[in-house]
């Protein structure tokens, strides 16, 4: 999904012209905001962080795994 008029506080477009690509996820937003990181690498890092967060939370709370209806893998 693309947000029109996605600009910073100075009125500058957040997606840089050199990274703008309508055929890529987020149209190049990740590449523009995170120097040297592609969408695929960003996704992998975000996935890893979510798994770590899940493990951390499960270490503090009792959760009935059988009642959960989604699958992370």
HELIX and SHEET records of a PDB file:
HELIX    1   1 UNK A   25  UNK A   28  5                                   4    
HELIX    2   2 UNK A   29  UNK A   33  1                                   5    
HELIX    3   3 UNK A   39  UNK A   60  1                                  22    
HELIX    4   4 UNK A   65  UNK A   67  5                                   3    
END                                                                             
